[in-house]
Amino acid sequence: MIDALPEVLSWMNLAAVVVGVIAGICVGALPGLSATMAISVLIPFTFGMDPLVALGMMAGIYNGAMYGGSIPAILLRIPGTPAAVATSFDGYPMAQQGKGGYALQVAVVSSAIGGVASALVLMLLAPPLAKVTLLFGPAEIFWVAVFGMSAIVFLLGGDILKGLISACFGIFVSLVGADTITGYDRYTFGHLELLDGINIVVLLVGLYALPPAIALLEEKKELDTSNAGKLNTVSIWKAIPGMLQYWKTWLRSSVIGVFIGILPGAGGSMAAFLSYNEAKRASRHPERWGEGEPEGVAAAETSNNADTASALIPALTLGIPGTAVAAVMLGGLLIHGLQPGPMLFRDNPDIVFGFMWQFLFAAILLIALGGSFATNSFAQVLRLPRPLLGAIIIALVFVGVYSINGRMFDVYLMLGFGFIGYFMDKLKFPLPPVVLGLILGGFAEQNLRLALRIGGGDVMALAASNTAKVIIVLTLFIILTPIISRLLRMRKARNA
């Protein structure tokens, strides 16, 4: 670990990390673009580079993009990345209250803390923690997905029935396309464009971008730009001392993010939702959440960055990518002649440990680069008149969705989800369960069917291991606690 540090501190490697972080922030801030796409585009250009330089740029893009997704989520309620959905719950209301700059500062500091925690775990605990993944087979991963969906439905607050309906809609959308096991078409209605399923970016943009854009067009009152202080763009170094009150949230969310990152296939979206719900449950004022609570931004951003480096633990030690980005990074390692797995630490310790240092530096650089770059640049979007801003968002949404696959079918699909999202918003149906249902629905179904095949069709095989039993108990606790609490409140009210 120490021997790898001098090489990482060379100007070429540091420059690669800096360029990667800035590029990642810009990519994450553009809805429809992701860290996976950016790294995929970068890999062909790294053939002639030194392996550490190439990996440093990838580490910078990964960290920068995970934070960059919070910028449009906070300012415009358009998650730049799927993991930024939970950030918009309180970030967007803060922006509407004139605290957009402060929300971005909380997001960047929390992102940096989550990234640092994840990098330290990767550096110090990679081989021992890799063994944890061996406890999770298809049955356990299925229950983790059920736990994630239960948490968002039953702990989000509001109407549980509406939350269940939203989650079921998301699960239905996840079933569209060719069956991953049998290959049969499901709910494609003869459209070849639906064989690969519905792109999550199309759903996200439709549900989260169009309704607020339409609401902006409906507003006649323009934003008052005479008071620059409304953006609260004070120096980030002056703002940090006031954020120290969120230390418990940072700690809790880092642990959740690291744990979720280690699980294959889980990813930052699940980490952000679970962390947000746990922080809300632990809060003294849960009624403020969803209306502009900075701690909600801190919880979501810490956890979705805490899974970045930890997702590479199974990738580097076992060759099992935990996320799509980790899979692409494995491709980058293979291109440079590095074989992921236990032998990587023995044969190329200078590169693998140098890569870990680069993840740590990229997370630290977020505060300096993201704090000034994002807050002082992107926050100025709020100065635009609301109707003009709405028109710009709609134009960008059309261009962005069309550019994904270069076809109008995706645009029509996005418009359909946009109208559904608009009416769901008006009828007070929660949108997060839809997104989580889409993310985890197919994931849960695939692992359920795989577990049943392994168990010879015996349903009891789903609860055969102690790990599965623990997750089932936690899921039942999540489901029953709000229901029992509501029944007790109703009984108390009748008695009163």
Sequence and secondary structure as in RCSB ss.txt:
>XXXX:A:sequence
MIDALPEVLSWMNLAAVVVGVIAGICVGALPGLSATMAISVLIPFTFGMDPLVALGMMAGIYNGAMYGGSIPAIL
LRIPGTPAAVATSFDGYPMAQQGKGGYALQVAVVSSAIGGVASALVLMLLAPPLAKVTLLFGPAEIFWVAVFGMS
AIVFLLGGDILKGLISACFGIFVSLVGADTITGYDRYTFGHLELLDGINIVVLLVGLYALPPAIALLEEKKELDT
SNAGKLNTVSIWKAIPGMLQYWKTWLRSSVIGVFIGILPGAGGSMAAFLSYNEAKRASRHPERWGEGEPEGVAAA
ETSNNADTASALIPALTLGIPGTAVAAVMLGGLLIHGLQPGPMLFRDNPDIVFGFMWQFLFAAILLIALGGSFAT
NSFAQVLRLPRPLLGAIIIALVFVGVYSINGRMFDVYLMLGFGFIGYFMDKLKFPLPPVVLGLILGGFAEQNLRL
ALRIGGGDVMALAASNTAKVIIVLTLFIILTPIISRLLRMRKARNA
>XXXX:A:secstr
 TTTHHHHTSHHHHHHHHHHHHHHHHHHHSTT  HHHHHHHHGGGGTTS HHHHHHHHHHHHHHHHHHTHHHHHH
HS  SSGGGHHHHHHHHHHHHTT HHHHHHHHHHHHHHHHHHHHHHHHHHHHHHHGGGGG  HHHHHHHHHHHHH
HHHHHS S HHHHHHHHHHHHHHHT EE TTT  EES TT GGGTT   HHHHHIIIIIHHHHHHHHH  S    
S GGGG    HHHHHHHHGGGHHHHHHHHHHHHHHHHSTT HHHHHHHHHHHHHHHH S GGGTTSS HHHHHHH
HHHHHHTTTTTHHHHHHHS  SSHHHHHHHHHHHHTT   SHHHHHH HHHHHHHHHHHHHHHHHIIIIIHHHHH
HHGGGGGGS HHHHHHHHHHHHHHHHHHHHT HHHHHHHHHHHHHHHHHHHTT  SHHHHHHHHHHHHHHHHHHH
HHHHTTT GGGGG SHHHHHHHHHHHHHHHHHHHHHHHHHHHHHH 
